[in-house]
Every structure is written in C-alpha cells, then in structure tokens.
Amino acid sequence: MAADTQEASVDSGFGQISRTKDVAFRLLALAATLIGIVSLAALLLNVAVDAVGWLDWSFLTNPPHPNPNNAGFLPAIVGSIAIMIMIALVTFPLGVGAAIYLEEYASDGYLTRFIQLNIANLAGVPSVVYGLLGLGLFVGLFNIGYGSVLAAAFTVALLILPIVIISAQEAIRSVPDSQRQASYGMGATKWQTIRNVVLPRAMPGIMTGTILALGRAIGETAPLIMIAAPTTVFGVPNSLLSKVSAMPLQIYNWASYPQTEFQYGVVAAGVVTLLVILLTINSVAIIIRNRYQQRT
C-alpha cells in the first residue's frame, strides 16, 4: 500500500514537471513570435511615417528628378514589373519541367543524385555569383545588352530557378503513390497520369514555392548591379532590349544622395511602394492558387 502511494506521488510529480515545461516552452515560443512580429511592425510603421507627404500620385507617375519634391518612381516600377513577368515566364515552366523529370522519369542513379546535389547547392549560392554568371553568359556571350530587360530577367531567373525546382519536387513527391497506381490501373499512360493526377494535386505546393521565389526576386539588387543595370532611368522600357532599372536599384540610388529629403522621405516612399507591389503580386498568386486548390 505504501509502495503504491509512493509510486502515485512520483507520477504526480513527473506530470507536474512535464506541464511546467510545456507551459514554459509555449511561453518561449510565443515570446519569439511576438518579438519578430513587433519588430517588423515597428520597422514598417517607421517607414510608413517617413513616407507620409512623399507618397502621392505624382510620385508614382513621374520619372526621377534631382529635386526631391519632384522625384518619381514610374520607370523603376514598370521595369520591376516587366522583369518579374519575364522571370515568371522563364522559371515556372523550366522549374516544373525539371522537377517532373527528376521525380517521375529519372532513375535513382548516381547521375540523378549528382544533379539533385548540385541543385540543392545552387539554391544557397550568393546572388552576386549569379550576377557574374549573367554578365558573362547573357551580356558577354549572347550579347543581349548591358542592363536590358532580358539580361536582368534571365540573370535573376537563374537565381531563383533552383528554389522553384526544389519546391516543385517536394510538392510532386507529396502526392501519394497509390493515386498514381490507381491511374495506371485504369489504363492511363505515364504522361496522362502526370497531367491528370500528379500535377493537379501538386500545383498548390508548386505555386507556394514559386510565390516565395518571386518574392525574393523582386528585391534582388546585386545581380542587377553586376550586369550593369542603371540605377536610374528616366523613361519606361519600350522593348525587351531596352535599358531597365528596378525599384531596389532606384531606392539604393536615392539613399546615396546627400539631401535628407531623399535619404528619408523619398526612400521611405519607395520602400512602401515596393512592399505594396510585392504584397499585391503575392496576393494575386495566392488567390489563383486557392481557387485552383478548391477546383481540384
């Protein structure tokens, strides 16, 4: 009887310690979350306050100007959107196609493993290295122009392509193999199974990875500097070979001006515009993804 009482006491003490650790870990996780959210909110609030009085319609529709009161952001906005469209058109089919081949067609041999290893390594290469690659390949070898829309889009596309491939592979890998076997049992071919079974169920994950990759691409500056993209242009690009600037480049250029109005007010207005455009693009992509997910 005494032994049972002692054992119950030990179990009660162990349970109390476990609950205390659980509460402590929950509070620690909550504190970590709040620190990140509060820090980000404080930063955004500070930038938004600095942008008051500078972010207006003329700022969004005028070209850059040496006078901060007349400074505009239009060429950089159009340039960034043009680059993002080209990047999406290049990376999505190439990334998804590579993921389909590696997951559905390639044998599990040494060559496939070597390719997989290199793709994973390329995802962590610094962006300035891709800028040097773009300078030598697209500008030097293919001669498509310093700082052109195509050179900028292809260079940044190389940067995010490994991320798109890896995320697409994970999404395709998450589709249960039983669904593939059921499709084969109905007499479907390999391609019919991929098109009608695998891709529809993997598409939400593929879209999520692509959205995250494009979110990184819109803020990249180092690759554009390496291919000699101008920090400031005064007109919107009218062809794929036109010189183009981007929002991060223009913001960087404004930050180097000696006037306080540029360093705080105009830069803050540019940052807010960049964030709004990024969130808008991501929101549209998320809506498309959710509708596609509901349809499937």
ZASETI-270126 format. One record per residue (C-alpha): residue number from 0; residue in one letter; x, y, z. Coordinates in Angstrom, 1 decimal. Example, Ala and Ser with C-alpha at 12.3 -4.5 7.8 and 13.67 -1.06 7.14 Angstrom:
2
   k r      u      v      w
   0 A   12.3   -4.5    7.8
   1 S   13.7   -1.1    7.1
// end
This chain:
296
   k r      u      v      w
   0 M    0.0    0.0    0.0
   1 A    2.8    2.4    0.9
   2 A    4.6    1.4   -2.3
   3 D    1.5    2.3   -4.4
   4 T    1.2    5.7   -2.6
   5 Q    4.9    6.4   -3.3
   6 E    4.5    5.5   -7.0
   7 A    1.5    7.7   -7.4
   8 S    3.4   10.6   -5.8
   9 V    6.3   10.1   -8.2
  10 D    3.9   10.0  -11.2
  11 S    2.2   13.2   -9.9
  12 G    5.5   15.0   -9.6
  13 F    6.6   13.9  -13.0
  14 G    3.3   15.1  -14.5
  15 Q    3.7   18.5  -12.8
  16 I    7.2   18.9  -14.2
  17 S    6.0   18.0  -17.7
  18 R    3.2   20.5  -17.5
  19 T    5.6   23.2  -16.3
  20 K    8.0   22.5  -19.1
  21 D    5.1   22.6  -21.6
  22 V    3.9   26.0  -20.3
  23 A    7.4   27.3  -20.3
  24 F    8.1   26.2  -23.9
  25 R    4.7   27.6  -25.0
  26 L    5.6   31.0  -23.5
  27 L    9.0   30.9  -25.0
  28 A    7.6   30.2  -28.5
  29 L    5.0   33.0  -28.0
  30 A    7.8   35.4  -27.0
  31 A    9.8   34.5  -30.0
  32 T    6.8   35.1  -32.3
  33 L    5.9   38.4  -30.7
  34 I    9.5   39.7  -30.9
  35 G    9.5   39.0  -34.7
  36 I    6.1   40.5  -35.3
  37 V    6.6   43.6  -33.1
  38 S   10.0   44.3  -34.6
  39 L    8.6   44.0  -38.1
  40 A    5.6   46.1  -37.2
  41 A    7.8   48.8  -35.7
  42 L   10.0   48.9  -38.8
  43 L    7.1   49.1  -41.1
  44 L    5.4   51.8  -39.0
  45 N    8.6   53.9  -39.0
  46 V    9.0   53.6  -42.8
  47 A    5.3   54.4  -43.3
  48 V    5.5   57.5  -41.1
  49 D    8.5   58.7  -43.1
  50 A    6.7   58.2  -46.3
  51 V    3.8   60.4  -45.3
  52 G    3.7   63.5  -47.5
  53 W    6.0   62.0  -50.1
  54 L    4.0   59.0  -51.4
  55 D    1.3   60.5  -53.7
  56 W    0.1   60.1  -57.3
  57 S    2.8   62.3  -58.8
  58 F    5.5   60.2  -57.1
  59 L    4.0   57.1  -58.8
  60 T    3.6   58.6  -62.2
  61 N    6.7   60.8  -62.6
  62 P   10.2   59.9  -63.6
  63 P   13.2   60.5  -61.2
  64 H   14.2   64.1  -60.6
  65 P   17.2   65.7  -58.8
  66 N   14.7   67.8  -56.8
  67 P   13.2   65.6  -54.1
  68 N    9.9   67.3  -54.3
  69 N    9.5   66.3  -57.9
  70 A   11.1   62.8  -57.6
  71 G    9.1   60.0  -59.2
  72 F    9.2   56.2  -59.3
  73 L    7.4   55.3  -62.5
  74 P   10.3   53.9  -64.7
  75 A   11.5   51.7  -61.8
  76 I    8.0   50.4  -61.1
  77 V    7.4   49.5  -64.8
  78 G   10.9   48.0  -65.0
  79 S   10.4   45.8  -61.9
  80 I    7.0   44.5  -63.2
  81 A    8.5   43.8  -66.6
  82 I   11.4   41.9  -65.1
  83 M    9.0   39.9  -62.8
  84 I    6.8   38.9  -65.7
  85 M    9.7   37.6  -67.7
  86 I   11.1   35.8  -64.7
  87 A    7.8   34.0  -64.1
  88 L    7.5   33.1  -67.7
  89 V   11.0   31.6  -67.6
  90 T   11.2   29.9  -64.2
  91 F    7.8   28.3  -63.9
  92 P    7.9   26.0  -67.0
  93 L   11.6   25.3  -66.6
  94 G   11.4   24.6  -62.9
  95 V    8.2   22.5  -63.0
  96 G    9.5   20.6  -66.1
  97 A   12.8   19.8  -64.4
  98 A   11.0   18.7  -61.2
  99 I    8.7   16.4  -63.2
 100 Y   11.6   14.8  -65.0
 101 L   13.7   14.3  -61.8
 102 E   10.7   12.9  -59.8
 103 E    8.8   10.9  -62.4
 104 Y   11.2    9.9  -65.2
 105 A   14.8    9.9  -64.0
 106 S   16.2    6.7  -62.5
 107 D   17.6    6.8  -59.0
 108 G   21.2    6.5  -60.1
 109 Y   24.5    8.3  -59.5
 110 L   23.8   11.0  -62.2
 111 T   20.4   11.8  -60.8
 112 R   21.8   12.1  -57.3
 113 F   24.6   14.3  -58.6
 114 I   22.1   16.6  -60.3
 115 Q   20.0   16.8  -57.1
 116 L   23.0   17.6  -55.0
 117 N   24.1   20.4  -57.3
 118 I   20.6   21.9  -57.5
 119 A   20.5   22.0  -53.7
 120 N   23.9   23.6  -53.6
 121 L   22.9   26.2  -56.2
 122 A   20.0   27.3  -54.0
 123 G   22.5   28.6  -51.5
 124 V   24.9   30.4  -53.8
 125 P   25.2   34.1  -53.2
 126 S   23.3   36.3  -55.6
 127 V   26.4   38.2  -56.7
 128 V   27.7   35.0  -58.2
 129 Y   24.6   34.7  -60.4
 130 G   25.2   38.4  -61.4
 131 L   28.7   37.4  -62.6
 132 L   27.3   34.4  -64.4
 133 G   24.6   36.6  -66.1
 134 L   27.3   39.2  -67.1
 135 G   29.5   36.5  -68.7
 136 L   26.7   34.5  -70.3
 137 F   23.8   36.8  -71.3
 138 V   25.7   40.0  -71.7
 139 G   29.1   38.7  -72.9
 140 L   28.3   35.5  -74.8
 141 F   24.8   36.1  -76.1
 142 N   25.2   39.9  -76.4
 143 I   21.7   40.9  -75.3
 144 G   22.8   44.2  -73.9
 145 Y   24.0   45.6  -70.6
 146 G   21.2   46.2  -68.2
 147 S   18.4   45.2  -70.6
 148 V   15.1   43.7  -69.6
 149 L   16.1   40.3  -70.9
 150 A   19.5   40.2  -69.3
 151 A   18.0   41.2  -65.9
 152 A   15.2   38.7  -66.1
 153 F   17.4   35.8  -67.2
 154 T   20.0   36.5  -64.6
 155 V   17.5   36.7  -61.7
 156 A   15.7   33.7  -63.1
 157 L   18.8   31.7  -62.7
 158 L   19.0   32.8  -59.1
 159 I   15.5   31.5  -58.2
 160 L   15.3   28.5  -60.5
 161 P   16.8   26.0  -58.0
 162 I   14.3   27.2  -55.4
 163 V   11.4   26.6  -57.8
 164 I   12.8   23.2  -58.8
 165 I   13.2   22.0  -55.2
 166 S    9.8   23.3  -54.1
 167 A    8.1   21.7  -57.1
 168 Q    9.9   18.4  -56.4
 169 E    8.6   18.4  -52.8
 170 A    5.1   19.1  -54.0
 171 I    5.2   16.3  -56.6
 172 R    6.7   13.9  -54.0
 173 S    3.9   14.6  -51.6
 174 V    1.3   13.1  -54.0
 175 P    0.5    9.6  -52.7
 176 D    1.9    6.9  -54.9
 177 S   -1.4    5.0  -54.6
 178 Q   -3.1    7.6  -56.8
 179 R   -0.5    7.0  -59.5
 180 Q   -1.1    3.3  -59.3
 181 A   -4.8    3.7  -59.5
 182 S   -4.4    5.8  -62.6
 183 Y   -2.2    3.2  -64.2
 184 G   -4.8    0.6  -63.2
 185 M   -7.4    2.5  -65.2
 186 G   -5.1    2.2  -68.3
 187 A   -3.6    5.7  -68.2
 188 T   -0.2    6.3  -69.6
 189 K    2.7    7.9  -67.7
 190 W    2.0   11.4  -69.2
 191 Q   -1.7   11.1  -68.6
 192 T   -1.1   10.2  -65.0
 193 I    1.2   13.2  -64.5
 194 R   -1.1   15.6  -66.3
 195 N   -4.4   14.5  -64.7
 196 V   -3.4   13.1  -61.3
 197 V    0.0   14.4  -60.1
 198 L    0.1   18.0  -61.3
 199 P   -3.4   19.0  -60.2
 200 R   -2.7   17.8  -56.7
 201 A    0.9   19.1  -56.6
 202 M    0.0   22.5  -58.1
 203 P   -0.8   24.3  -54.8
 204 G    2.6   23.4  -53.4
 205 I    4.3   24.4  -56.6
 206 M    2.5   27.7  -56.6
 207 T    3.5   28.3  -53.0
 208 G    7.2   27.8  -53.8
 209 T    7.0   29.9  -56.9
 210 I    5.4   32.8  -54.9
 211 L    8.2   32.7  -52.3
 212 A   10.8   32.6  -55.0
 213 L    9.3   35.6  -56.9
 214 G    9.1   37.5  -53.6
 215 R   12.9   37.1  -53.3
 216 A   13.5   38.0  -56.9
 217 I   11.7   41.4  -56.7
 218 G   14.1   42.6  -54.0
 219 E   17.4   41.5  -55.6
 220 T   19.9   44.2  -56.3
 221 A   23.4   42.6  -56.6
 222 P   22.7   40.6  -59.8
 223 L   21.3   43.7  -61.5
 224 I   24.4   45.8  -60.5
 225 M   26.7   43.1  -61.9
 226 I   25.0   43.2  -65.3
 227 A   25.4   47.0  -65.3
 228 A   21.7   47.8  -64.9
 229 P   21.4   51.6  -64.5
 230 T   20.4   52.7  -61.0
 231 T   18.2   55.5  -62.6
 232 V   16.4   55.7  -65.9
 233 F   14.1   58.5  -67.0
 234 G   11.8   56.6  -69.3
 235 V    9.9   53.3  -69.2
 236 P   11.3   50.4  -71.2
 237 N    9.7   50.0  -74.7
 238 S   11.3   46.7  -75.7
 239 L   12.9   43.7  -74.1
 240 L   16.3   45.0  -75.1
 241 S   15.8   48.4  -73.5
 242 K   17.8   49.6  -70.5
 243 V   15.9   49.0  -67.4
 244 S   16.1   49.9  -63.7
 245 A   14.3   48.3  -60.8
 246 M   12.8   49.5  -57.6
 247 P   15.6   48.3  -55.3
 248 L   18.2   49.9  -57.6
 249 Q   16.3   53.2  -57.6
 250 I   15.9   53.1  -53.8
 251 Y   19.6   52.4  -53.4
 252 N   20.5   55.3  -55.6
 253 W   18.2   57.7  -53.6
 254 A   19.8   56.6  -50.4
 255 S   23.2   57.7  -51.6
 256 Y   22.0   61.3  -52.2
 257 P   23.3   63.8  -49.6
 258 Q   19.9   65.5  -49.2
 259 T   18.0   64.5  -46.1
 260 E   14.7   64.5  -48.0
 261 F   16.0   61.8  -50.3
 262 Q   17.5   59.7  -47.5
 263 Y   14.3   59.6  -45.5
 264 G   11.2   60.8  -47.2
 265 V   11.8   59.7  -50.8
 266 V   13.5   56.4  -49.9
 267 A   10.6   55.6  -47.4
 268 A    8.0   56.3  -50.2
 269 G    9.9   53.9  -52.5
 270 V   10.1   51.2  -49.9
 271 V    6.4   51.4  -49.2
 272 T    5.6   51.3  -52.9
 273 L    7.9   48.2  -53.3
 274 L    6.2   46.4  -50.4
 275 V    2.7   47.2  -51.7
 276 I    3.5   45.9  -55.2
 277 L    5.1   42.8  -53.7
 278 L    2.1   42.1  -51.5
 279 T   -0.2   42.7  -54.4
 280 I    1.6   40.3  -56.6
 281 N    1.7   37.7  -53.9
 282 S   -1.9   38.2  -53.1
 283 V   -3.0   37.6  -56.7
 284 A   -0.9   34.5  -56.9
 285 I   -2.3   33.2  -53.6
 286 I   -5.9   33.8  -54.8
 287 I   -5.1   31.9  -58.0
 288 R   -3.6   29.1  -56.0
 289 N   -6.5   28.8  -53.6
 290 R   -9.1   28.8  -56.5
 291 Y   -7.1   26.1  -58.2
 292 Q   -6.9   24.1  -55.0
 293 Q  -10.7   24.3  -54.5
 294 R  -11.3   23.2  -58.1
 295 T   -9.2   20.1  -57.6
// end
